[in-house]
């Protein structure tokens, strides 16, 4: 009986290793990326009927997942963390990156509110705004900024039409802007 138990454990580990080594692919019917191999490996353990083998599979898959997370190969985030990250990245073109998987469409960020750190005007009269969140936005239209551009002024940026962004300093009329950094 002891040898049989050892065999089940070894076969469970072999299954886990095989599943964890499987390549990450894209489903042919759509462009949605498949689940990461580490997650698939963990979920595959549920199909093992022998208790000792199933436990060994779960232990191996959990250990592999933990190691990958500690080494920075995978990151697990919840909805709140995803929203905070989307807010920090607001204005950057990340549609093709699909950083958030299924969470991406779940809770979109349509506007942000922060404060102005600094602003400067170029020779053409267009402004560059550095915000408290570390982002830099550049005015892309020729509209006049009608409020005082001073550190600490409240800034609101919202999505406009066709991928544009509207930036307002101090509640004044918005100007079109693009995030540069």
Buried (B, 14 or more C-beta within 10 A) or exposed (E): EEEEBEEBBEBBBBBBBEBBEEEEEEEEEEEEEEEBBBBBBBEBBEEBEBEBBBBBBBBBBBEBBEEBEEEEEBEEBEEEEBBEBBBEBBBBEBEEEEBBBEBBEEEEBEEBEBEBBEBEEEEEEBBBBBBEBEBBBBBBEEBEBEBEBEEEBEBBBBBEEEEEBBBBBBEBEBBBBBBEE
